[in-house]
Amino acid sequence: SITRGGWGHWYGDKGSGYDLGCRALAAVSEAEDGMGPETALHGRMLEHFGLENPRLIIQKLYSGGNVRSRIASVAPIVLDTAEAGDITAVRITEECSGELVRLVTAVTCDLEFSDAYPLALAGGVICGHPLYRNKLEAGLRAINPAPGTVTLVPHPVRGCIRIGMTMLGN
């Protein structure tokens, strides 16, 4: 059995909604501290969290319970801001989609694919945002072998339920 990725959000989960969110919040803090370029993410994050001061974002994140989920919730904002042309959001999107390309490539190398292979994409961010999915697919198509059929699996748990029901004879 080959397992790649799935290391969790603290030091894995590259290319996930959480990764997009962390990088975006880091870009906002760097811009605020004068250590990074100005970015439209600054205003978009303040709007999202209902704040006027970016220094309060950290308090907002910790006041709501599931911090990981709250950080991941900003991923669509990052992607929309990239789609609008913000250079920082574009960079973040490209870096994160590049991480997914690296992950898929590691698996295809382990499996020694020599021809097009079927690829299933799951997850709210990749299934829910065409820009991100297209960046991933373009990155994969630039590598040989490239994927053949790409299938979106927006609700993978349904497949698990079907397999379980089949195994139970239902």
C-alpha positions in Angstrom: 0.0 0.0 0.0 1.3 3.5 -0.9 0.4 6.4 1.3 1.5 9.9 0.5 0.4 13.1 2.2 -2.1 13.2 5.0 0.4 14.4 7.6 -2.1 16.8 9.2 -2.3 20.5 9.2 0.6 21.2 11.6 3.3 20.2 9.1 1.7 18.5 6.2 -1.5 19.1 4.3 0.4 21.1 1.6 -1.9 22.7 -0.9 -5.0 22.3 1.2 -7.5 25.0 2.2 -5.7 25.3 5.5 -2.3 25.8 3.7 -3.9 28.5 1.4 -5.4 30.2 4.5 -2.1 30.1 6.5 -0.1 31.6 3.7 -2.7 34.3 3.1 -2.8 35.3 6.7 1.0 35.3 6.8 1.0 37.6 3.8 -1.5 40.0 5.5 0.7 40.1 8.6 3.8 40.7 6.6 2.2 43.5 4.7 0.9 45.0 7.9 4.5 44.9 9.4 6.0 46.4 6.3 7.9 43.2 5.6 5.9 42.2 2.5 4.0 43.7 -0.4 0.6 45.3 -0.1 -2.1 42.9 -1.0 -5.8 43.0 -1.6 -5.9 40.0 0.8 -5.5 42.6 3.6 -8.9 44.2 3.1 -10.6 40.9 2.1 -9.5 39.2 5.4 -10.6 42.2 7.5 -14.0 42.0 5.7 -14.3 38.3 6.2 -13.6 38.4 9.9 -15.6 41.6 10.4 -12.6 43.6 11.7 -10.9 46.9 11.2 -7.5 45.9 12.6 -5.6 42.9 11.2 -3.9 42.4 14.6 -7.3 41.3 15.9 -7.5 38.4 13.4 -5.6 36.1 15.7 -8.0 36.7 18.5 -10.9 36.1 16.2 -9.4 32.8 15.1 -9.0 31.5 18.7 -12.4 32.8 19.9 -14.3 30.5 17.6 -13.3 27.0 18.6 -11.9 25.1 15.6 -8.9 27.3 14.6 -7.9 25.0 11.7 -11.3 25.1 10.2 -11.5 28.9 10.5 -8.1 29.3 8.8 -9.2 26.9 6.0 -12.4 28.9 5.6 -10.5 31.8 4.0 -9.2 29.6 1.1 -12.1 30.6 -1.3 -11.2 34.3 -0.5 -7.6 33.7 -1.5 -8.6 32.0 -4.7 -11.1 34.7 -5.6 -8.5 37.4 -4.9 -6.0 35.6 -7.1 -8.7 35.4 -9.8 -9.1 39.2 -9.5 -5.3 39.5 -10.2 -3.8 40.2 -6.8 -0.1 39.3 -7.2 0.3 37.9 -3.7 -2.8 35.8 -3.9 -1.7 34.5 -7.3 1.7 33.6 -5.9 0.1 31.7 -3.0 -2.3 29.9 -5.3 0.6 28.9 -7.6 2.7 27.7 -4.7 -0.1 25.6 -3.1 -1.2 24.1 -6.4 2.5 23.3 -7.0 2.5 21.3 -3.7 -0.4 19.3 -5.0 1.5 18.6 -8.2 4.4 17.4 -6.2 2.2 15.1 -4.2 0.5 13.5 -7.2 3.9 13.1 -8.9 5.3 11.3 -5.9 2.4 8.8 -6.1 2.6 8.4 -9.9 6.4 7.7 -9.6 5.8 5.1 -6.8 3.2 3.4 -9.0 5.6 3.6 -12.0 2.9 4.9 -14.3 4.2 5.2 -17.9 1.0 6.2 -19.5 -2.0 8.4 -18.7 -3.6 7.5 -15.5 -7.1 8.1 -14.0 -7.1 10.8 -11.3 -9.8 11.5 -8.8 -9.8 14.9 -7.1 -11.5 15.3 -3.7 -11.9 18.1 -1.3 -13.9 21.3 -1.0 -11.3 23.6 -2.3 -10.1 21.6 -5.3 -13.7 20.6 -6.3 -15.2 24.0 -5.5 -12.9 26.3 -7.3 -12.1 25.9 -11.0 -9.1 28.3 -10.9 -7.3 26.1 -8.4 -8.3 22.9 -10.1 -7.1 24.2 -13.5 -3.8 25.2 -12.0 -3.3 21.7 -10.6 -4.3 20.1 -13.9 -2.1 22.3 -15.9 0.8 21.5 -13.7 0.2 17.8 -14.0 -0.2 18.0 -17.8 3.3 19.5 -18.0 4.7 16.3 -16.5 5.0 13.0 -18.3 3.0 10.9 -17.8 0.1 13.3 -17.5 -3.3 12.3 -16.1 -5.9 10.9 -18.5 -9.4 11.1 -17.1 -9.8 13.5 -14.2 -12.9 12.9 -12.0 -14.2 15.2 -9.3 -15.2 13.5 -6.1 -16.9 16.2 -4.1 -18.3 13.8 -1.4 -15.9 10.9 -1.0 -17.7 9.6 2.1 -20.6 8.6 -0.2 -18.2 6.1 -2.0 -17.3 4.7 1.4 -20.9 4.2 2.3 -21.6 2.5 -1.1 -18.6 0.1 -0.5 -19.8 -0.6 3.0 -23.3 -1.3 1.8 -22.0 -3.6 -1.0 -19.9 -5.5 1.5 -23.0 -5.9 3.7 -24.9 -7.2 0.8 -27.3 -4.2 0.6 
